[in-house]
């Protein structure tokens, strides 16, 4: 049973949306993210270089803790360059 759980978590990590690379269209696949919020995410990312972690997303207008909780496990953050 533990092996199955590890495999499921691994698969989720493979398909997580990278907040530092995702396009507007890819971001719209997240719960509660429409075109406007996706555009604001990309705009913030462009202006600030990257998101270091999920708390950085809270700086984007319209993104709150509940929205982050809805997407827990669906988002990832590649290293900042």
TORBAPA-740455 format. One record per atom (N, C-alpha, C): residue number from 1; residue in three letters; x, z, y. Coordinates in pm, whole numbers. Layout:
+-----+------+--------+--------+--------+
: seq : type :      X :      Z :      Y :
+-----+------+--------+--------+--------+
: NUM :  ALA :      X :      Z :      Y :
...
+-----+------+--------+--------+--------+
END
This chain:
+-----+------+--------+--------+--------+
: seq : type :      X :      Z :      Y :
+-----+------+--------+--------+--------+
:   1 :  UNK :     82 :      0 :   -120 :
:   1 :  UNK :      0 :      0 :      0 :
:   1 :  UNK :     87 :      0 :    126 :
:   2 :  UNK :    196 :     76 :    124 :
:   2 :  UNK :    286 :     80 :    240 :
:   2 :  UNK :    349 :    -56 :    265 :
:   3 :  UNK :    377 :   -128 :    158 :
:   3 :  UNK :    437 :   -261 :    172 :
:   3 :  UNK :    340 :   -354 :    244 :
:   4 :  UNK :    214 :   -347 :    209 :
:   4 :  UNK :    113 :   -432 :    274 :
:   4 :  UNK :    102 :   -399 :    422 :
:   5 :  UNK :    103 :   -271 :    454 :
:   5 :  UNK :     96 :   -229 :    594 :
:   5 :  UNK :    216 :   -280 :    673 :
:   6 :  UNK :    334 :   -271 :    615 :
:   6 :  UNK :    455 :   -321 :    680 :
:   6 :  UNK :    445 :   -471 :    702 :
:   7 :  UNK :    397 :   -544 :    604 :
:   7 :  UNK :    382 :   -689 :    616 :
:   7 :  UNK :    281 :   -726 :    725 :
:   8 :  UNK :    172 :   -654 :    732 :
:   8 :  UNK :     71 :   -680 :    836 :
:   8 :  UNK :    130 :   -656 :    974 :
:   9 :  UNK :    199 :   -546 :    992 :
:   9 :  UNK :    261 :   -517 :   1122 :
:   9 :  UNK :    367 :   -620 :   1157 :
:  10 :  UNK :    441 :   -665 :   1059 :
:  10 :  UNK :    543 :   -768 :   1082 :
:  10 :  UNK :    477 :   -898 :   1127 :
:  11 :  UNK :    369 :   -937 :   1063 :
:  11 :  UNK :    297 :  -1060 :   1100 :
:  11 :  UNK :    240 :  -1049 :   1241 :
:  12 :  UNK :    187 :   -935 :   1275 :
:  12 :  UNK :    134 :   -916 :   1411 :
:  12 :  UNK :    245 :   -931 :   1514 :
:  13 :  UNK :    362 :   -880 :   1484 :
:  13 :  UNK :    474 :   -892 :   1577 :
:  13 :  UNK :    517 :  -1037 :   1593 :
:  14 :  UNK :    507 :  -1114 :   1487 :
:  14 :  UNK :    545 :  -1255 :   1495 :
:  14 :  UNK :    451 :  -1334 :   1586 :
:  15 :  UNK :    326 :  -1295 :   1590 :
:  15 :  UNK :    227 :  -1369 :   1666 :
:  15 :  UNK :    190 :  -1303 :   1799 :
:  16 :  UNK :    265 :  -1203 :   1837 :
:  16 :  UNK :    240 :  -1137 :   1965 :
:  16 :  UNK :    276 :  -1233 :   2078 :
:  17 :  UNK :    202 :  -1223 :   2186 :
:  17 :  UNK :    226 :  -1308 :   2302 :
:  17 :  UNK :    336 :  -1246 :   2387 :
:  18 :  UNK :    441 :  -1322 :   2408 :
:  18 :  UNK :    554 :  -1275 :   2488 :
:  18 :  UNK :    517 :  -1286 :   2636 :
:  19 :  UNK :    504 :  -1174 :   2701 :
:  19 :  UNK :    459 :  -1170 :   2840 :
:  19 :  UNK :    562 :  -1231 :   2935 :
:  20 :  UNK :    685 :  -1247 :   2891 :
:  20 :  UNK :    788 :  -1306 :   2976 :
:  20 :  UNK :    804 :  -1457 :   2957 :
:  21 :  UNK :    729 :  -1513 :   2864 :
:  21 :  UNK :    741 :  -1657 :   2837 :
:  21 :  UNK :    607 :  -1728 :   2829 :
:  22 :  UNK :    498 :  -1655 :   2813 :
:  22 :  UNK :    367 :  -1716 :   2787 :
:  22 :  UNK :    316 :  -1796 :   2907 :
:  23 :  UNK :    250 :  -1905 :   2875 :
:  23 :  UNK :    185 :  -1987 :   2978 :
:  23 :  UNK :     50 :  -1924 :   3015 :
:  24 :  UNK :    -11 :  -1977 :   3118 :
:  24 :  UNK :   -144 :  -1929 :   3158 :
:  24 :  UNK :   -240 :  -1944 :   3042 :
:  25 :  UNK :   -236 :  -2058 :   2973 :
:  25 :  UNK :   -326 :  -2082 :   2860 :
:  25 :  UNK :   -305 :  -1982 :   2748 :
:  26 :  UNK :   -181 :  -1950 :   2718 :
:  26 :  UNK :   -152 :  -1853 :   2613 :
:  26 :  UNK :   -200 :  -1714 :   2653 :
:  27 :  UNK :   -182 :  -1678 :   2779 :
:  27 :  UNK :   -226 :  -1546 :   2827 :
:  27 :  UNK :   -377 :  -1531 :   2821 :
:  28 :  UNK :   -449 :  -1640 :   2839 :
:  28 :  UNK :   -595 :  -1635 :   2835 :
:  28 :  UNK :   -649 :  -1600 :   2697 :
:  29 :  UNK :   -565 :  -1605 :   2595 :
:  29 :  UNK :   -606 :  -1569 :   2459 :
:  29 :  UNK :   -616 :  -1417 :   2442 :
:  30 :  UNK :   -562 :  -1342 :   2536 :
:  30 :  UNK :   -568 :  -1195 :   2528 :
:  30 :  UNK :   -706 :  -1145 :   2571 :
:  31 :  UNK :   -744 :  -1031 :   2518 :
:  31 :  UNK :   -873 :   -970 :   2554 :
:  31 :  UNK :   -876 :   -930 :   2701 :
:  32 :  UNK :   -978 :   -977 :   2773 :
:  32 :  UNK :   -995 :   -938 :   2912 :
:  32 :  UNK :   -911 :  -1016 :   3011 :
:  33 :  UNK :   -841 :  -1119 :   2965 :
:  33 :  UNK :   -757 :  -1200 :   3053 :
:  33 :  UNK :   -820 :  -1338 :   3069 :
:  34 :  UNK :   -863 :  -1365 :   3190 :
:  34 :  UNK :   -916 :  -1497 :   3222 :
:  34 :  UNK :   -812 :  -1575 :   3300 :
:  35 :  UNK :   -855 :  -1688 :   3353 :
:  35 :  UNK :   -763 :  -1777 :   3424 :
:  35 :  UNK :   -698 :  -1707 :   3544 :
:  36 :  UNK :   -776 :  -1636 :   3623 :
:  36 :  UNK :   -724 :  -1572 :   3745 :
:  36 :  UNK :   -619 :  -1465 :   3711 :
:  37 :  UNK :   -650 :  -1377 :   3615 :
:  37 :  UNK :   -554 :  -1272 :   3579 :
:  37 :  UNK :   -429 :  -1333 :   3516 :
:  38 :  UNK :   -447 :  -1437 :   3437 :
:  38 :  UNK :   -332 :  -1503 :   3376 :
:  38 :  UNK :   -242 :  -1562 :   3483 :
:  39 :  UNK :   -301 :  -1622 :   3584 :
:  39 :  UNK :   -223 :  -1677 :   3694 :
:  39 :  UNK :   -150 :  -1568 :   3771 :
:  40 :  UNK :   -216 :  -1454 :   3791 :
:  40 :  UNK :   -152 :  -1342 :   3861 :
:  40 :  UNK :    -35 :  -1286 :   3779 :
:  41 :  UNK :    -49 :  -1285 :   3647 :
:  41 :  UNK :     60 :  -1238 :   3561 :
:  41 :  UNK :    181 :  -1329 :   3576 :
:  42 :  UNK :    158 :  -1460 :   3570 :
:  42 :  UNK :    268 :  -1556 :   3582 :
:  42 :  UNK :    331 :  -1547 :   3721 :
:  43 :  UNK :    247 :  -1531 :   3823 :
:  43 :  UNK :    298 :  -1519 :   3960 :
:  43 :  UNK :    387 :  -1395 :   3974 :
:  44 :  UNK :    340 :  -1281 :   3924 :
:  44 :  UNK :    418 :  -1157 :   3931 :
:  44 :  UNK :    550 :  -1174 :   3855 :
:  45 :  UNK :    541 :  -1233 :   3737 :
:  45 :  UNK :    661 :  -1254 :   3654 :
:  45 :  UNK :    763 :  -1341 :   3726 :
:  46 :  UNK :    715 :  -1442 :   3794 :
:  46 :  UNK :    803 :  -1532 :   3869 :
:  46 :  UNK :    870 :  -1460 :   3985 :
:  47 :  UNK :    794 :  -1379 :   4056 :
:  47 :  UNK :    846 :  -1308 :   4173 :
:  47 :  UNK :    940 :  -1194 :   4136 :
:  48 :  UNK :    919 :  -1132 :   4020 :
:  48 :  UNK :    996 :  -1013 :   3982 :
:  48 :  UNK :   1089 :  -1036 :   3863 :
:  49 :  UNK :   1111 :  -1161 :   3827 :
:  49 :  UNK :   1204 :  -1201 :   3721 :
:  49 :  UNK :   1145 :  -1185 :   3581 :
:  50 :  UNK :   1092 :  -1067 :   3548 :
:  50 :  UNK :   1035 :  -1046 :   3415 :
:  50 :  UNK :    963 :   -912 :   3409 :
:  51 :  UNK :    896 :   -891 :   3297 :
:  51 :  UNK :    835 :   -761 :   3267 :
:  51 :  UNK :    929 :   -690 :   3170 :
:  52 :  UNK :    968 :   -569 :   3204 :
:  52 :  UNK :   1057 :   -493 :   3116 :
:  52 :  UNK :    978 :   -424 :   3005 :
:  53 :  UNK :    854 :   -385 :   3036 :
:  53 :  UNK :    769 :   -318 :   2937 :
:  53 :  UNK :    623 :   -327 :   2983 :
:  54 :  UNK :    533 :   -271 :   2904 :
:  54 :  UNK :    391 :   -285 :   2936 :
:  54 :  UNK :    352 :   -212 :   3065 :
:  55 :  UNK :    427 :   -110 :   3103 :
:  55 :  UNK :    396 :    -40 :   3228 :
:  55 :  UNK :    415 :   -130 :   3350 :
:  56 :  UNK :    506 :   -227 :   3341 :
:  56 :  UNK :    524 :   -322 :   3450 :
:  56 :  UNK :    398 :   -404 :   3473 :
:  57 :  UNK :    320 :   -427 :   3368 :
:  57 :  UNK :    196 :   -504 :   3382 :
:  57 :  UNK :     94 :   -433 :   3472 :
:  58 :  UNK :    104 :   -302 :   3481 :
:  58 :  UNK :     11 :   -227 :   3565 :
:  58 :  UNK :     29 :   -260 :   3713 :
:  59 :  UNK :    140 :   -324 :   3749 :
:  59 :  UNK :    163 :   -365 :   3886 :
:  59 :  UNK :     89 :   -494 :   3923 :
:  60 :  UNK :     31 :   -560 :   3824 :
:  60 :  UNK :    -44 :   -683 :   3847 :
:  60 :  UNK :   -188 :   -646 :   3879 :
:  61 :  UNK :   -240 :   -699 :   3989 :
:  61 :  UNK :   -376 :   -670 :   4031 :
:  61 :  UNK :   -474 :   -705 :   3919 :
:  62 :  UNK :   -562 :   -610 :   3886 :
:  62 :  UNK :   -663 :   -632 :   3784 :
:  62 :  UNK :   -622 :   -589 :   3644 :
:  63 :  UNK :   -498 :   -547 :   3628 :
:  63 :  UNK :   -451 :   -500 :   3497 :
:  63 :  UNK :   -447 :   -348 :   3501 :
:  64 :  UNK :   -521 :   -288 :   3410 :
:  64 :  UNK :   -525 :   -143 :   3402 :
:  64 :  UNK :   -491 :    -94 :   3262 :
:  65 :  UNK :   -491 :     35 :   3247 :
:  65 :  UNK :   -455 :     96 :   3118 :
:  65 :  UNK :   -551 :     55 :   3007 :
:  66 :  UNK :   -680 :     45 :   3037 :
:  66 :  UNK :   -777 :      7 :   2934 :
:  66 :  UNK :   -752 :   -134 :   2883 :
:  67 :  UNK :   -717 :   -223 :   2973 :
:  67 :  UNK :   -689 :   -360 :   2933 :
:  67 :  UNK :   -564 :   -365 :   2844 :
:  68 :  UNK :   -465 :   -284 :   2879 :
:  68 :  UNK :   -344 :   -278 :   2796 :
:  68 :  UNK :   -376 :   -221 :   2658 :
:  69 :  UNK :   -462 :   -120 :   2653 :
:  69 :  UNK :   -501 :    -62 :   2525 :
:  69 :  UNK :   -573 :   -165 :   2437 :
:  70 :  UNK :   -656 :   -248 :   2497 :
:  70 :  UNK :   -729 :   -352 :   2422 :
:  70 :  UNK :   -633 :   -452 :   2358 :
:  71 :  UNK :   -518 :   -470 :   2419 :
:  71 :  UNK :   -423 :   -570 :   2373 :
:  71 :  UNK :   -300 :   -511 :   2307 :
:  72 :  UNK :   -304 :   -383 :   2277 :
:  72 :  UNK :   -193 :   -315 :   2209 :
:  72 :  UNK :   -162 :   -389 :   2079 :
:  73 :  UNK :    -39 :   -422 :   2058 :
:  73 :  UNK :      2 :   -493 :   1938 :
:  73 :  UNK :    -10 :   -644 :   1949 :
:  74 :  UNK :    -72 :   -692 :   2056 :
:  74 :  UNK :    -88 :   -836 :   2075 :
:  74 :  UNK :     11 :   -892 :   2176 :
:  75 :  UNK :     84 :   -801 :   2241 :
:  75 :  UNK :    179 :   -846 :   2344 :
:  75 :  UNK :    319 :   -797 :   2310 :
:  76 :  UNK :    417 :   -875 :   2355 :
:  76 :  UNK :    557 :   -836 :   2338 :
:  76 :  UNK :    632 :   -871 :   2465 :
:  77 :  UNK :    754 :   -823 :   2475 :
:  77 :  UNK :    836 :   -843 :   2594 :
:  77 :  UNK :    976 :   -882 :   2551 :
:  78 :  UNK :   1012 :  -1007 :   2574 :
:  78 :  UNK :   1148 :  -1050 :   2544 :
:  78 :  UNK :   1242 :   -989 :   2647 :
:  79 :  UNK :   1369 :   -988 :   2614 :
:  79 :  UNK :   1469 :   -928 :   2703 :
:  79 :  UNK :   1475 :  -1002 :   2836 :
:  80 :  UNK :   1496 :   -927 :   2942 :
:  80 :  UNK :   1510 :   -986 :   3076 :
:  80 :  UNK :   1648 :  -1048 :   3087 :
:  81 :  UNK :   1653 :  -1161 :   3154 :
:  81 :  UNK :   1782 :  -1230 :   3172 :
:  81 :  UNK :   1827 :  -1223 :   3314 :
+-----+------+--------+--------+--------+
END
